[in-house]
Amino acid sequence: MTASDIQMVVLVVLTNFVLLVLPCLLAPPIARWLEAIAGRVAFRPWGGHPDGRALAGEGVPQLDLAGVVVEPGIGVGPLRFGARPGAAKAALGPPLDWNAWGDGNLNDSLVYDGVRLVFDRCGAEPLPRSRLCGAEVRRADAVLLGRPLAEWDEGELAAELARLGFRPRVAESGYAEFAFPYLAAWFEAGRLARVEVAE
């Protein structure tokens, strides 16, 4: 056998390995990874956007946060409570610097445009294995119980939450807090300005 014959045999073996064997070896761990992500992130239309996706810097898919749906006890937008920080970044793209929120050091949070995602464990940022346990939304166009935040007044929201079985814990002018599931609401000029939910 000549050197070129040996090179040809090696090339054929490597090509067959890459095309036939390697995909079989990688398929199970990739399938488990995709299944784990699918269990934590449910991509679905929201706020009247049939797709909701837009490209944001370096080709990272990012959802437009206009009309983000806030679901007490469940999650925010495409994210469910229990999601990992990696799933949040995959769904929403790279977060803003926490200084953009204006509330001091938020090492436990990922901050987006008018949405702060809170995780249960952190170091300098949420730890990779931490879980989404709460969220605060400061967007007038965010949707809570089928209506944009800015359309709720104090009395209407309290009555609707009571009708749905939320238990009031704190009720004072400009602020209300409910349990099971947890929801806190801040009002400005009688209108809902921001809401915080948790699992």
N, C-alpha and C positions, 0 to 999 in steps of 0.2 A: 504494500500500500504506500502510495506516495503521500507527501505532506498535504497536497491539495485534496486528496481523497479523505484524509483524516479530518481536515478542516470542514469538508462537506458533510461528513457524518456528524461531527460535533454540532454544526449549524442546524442540521435536520433534527437532531435530538433536542437541542435547546428550543427550537421553534415549536416542536410538538409539545414540549413541556409547558411553554408559555401559553400556547393556544388551547391545549387540551387538559393538562393536569392542574396548572395553577388556578384556573377559575373554579375547579371542583374543590380545591383546598380552601379558597377564600370565600366561597359562597355561604357556608354555614355561619361564620362569624359576622359577615356583612349582613346576612338576613337577621341575625339576632340584634345587631346594632340598629337596623332600620325598624325592627319591631319595637325595640325599646323607645326609640324616638316617636314612632307613631302612637305609642301608648301615652305619651306625655304631651304631645303637641297635635292638636286637631286643626288643620288648616281649613278654614271655611270662610265664605264671604261674610262681610260685616259692613254695617253702615251704608248699605245700598251699593257698595262697590262689587261688581260681579267677580272680580279677581282680587283687587286690593293690593296687588304687588307692584312695586316700582324698584328700579335699580338704585342702589345707594352706595356710592363709593367702592371702588375696587371690585365691582361685579357682585357684591354681596346682596342677595335678595332682601328687601326690607318692605314690610307692610306699611301702608299709609295709615296713620293712627286716627285719621278723621272718622268719627262715628264708632270708635272702639266700644265694644259691648262689655259692660261691667256686670258680672254675674255673681251675686253674693253667695259665698260658700262653694263656688265652683271655680272661678278664675276670672281672667281679663282677656278679652279678645281671643286669640287662638291658643292661649296658654291655660292649662288647668293647674290648680294647686297641687303641689308635689313635683312639678316640672323642675328640671335641673337648669342651672345657669346656661349651660351649653345649648339646651333646647330653646331657651329664650333668645339667645344670640342668633341661633339658626333661623328662628321665626321673624325676629325684628331687626336683625342686623347689629352692627356694633353700637353699644350704648354711648350716651353722652357722658362727659365727665360729671361726677356727682356734684361738683360745684354749680352746675347748671340748675340744680333743684333749689339751691339757696337756703338749705336747712342745716348747714354744717356737715360734719363727717358722716357719710352714709356708706360705710364699708359693707354693710349687709345688703346693699341695694344695687340694682341696675336701673339707670335713669334713661328714659326716652322722652320724647316731646309730650310733656303733660302727663306722663305715666311713670310711676316709680314702682318697681317690682322688688319685694322684700323677701329675702331668703333666711333660713333658720340658722345657718352657720357661716362665719366669715373670718377672713384674715384681713389682708389689705383690700380684699374684694370678696364677693360670695365664693365659697369653696366649691370646687367642681361637683362634689357629692351632696351639696346642700340642696334643700328643697324650697320651692316657692311656697311661702306660707301667708303672704299678704300682698296687697297692692293699694296704692293711693293714686287717684286720678284727679287731675286738675284741668279738665278740658270741658268747656261748655257744650261741645258737640258730642261728648261721650254719651252713650246710651245706657240708661239704668231703667230696668223694668219697662222697656219698650218706648221710653221717651228720653230725649236729650236732657242732660243734667239741668241746663238753664231753664227748662220748662217746668221743673218741679218747684213748688213753694213748700214752706215748712208744713203747713197743715195737710196738704194733699199727700206728701210723701209719708208723713207719720200715719195717716189713715190707711194708705195703701199697704205699708209695711205691717201694720196691725192686722189688716185683713188677711195678709199672707202668713200670719203666725209668728212674726218677729216679736220678741219680747223687748219692750223699752227698758233701758237701764238709766239713761241720763236724758233729760229734756230740759233745755233752757234756751233762751232767745239766741238764735244764731247757731245752735249746736244741738245735735241729737245723736244718741248712741243706742244701738239695738244689739241683741244677742240671738244666737241660734238661727242662722249663722251671724257672725259679727259684722256689723255695718256701722260706720260713723259718718255723719254728714255735717258739713259746715255750710252756712248760708250767708250770703251777702245781699243786702237790700231785699231780704225775703226770698231770694232765689238760691237754689242749690249751686254752690260754687265748686265744691270738691267733695269727694267721697272716698272712704277707706273701707276695704273689705278684707276679710281673712277667712281661712278655712275653719 
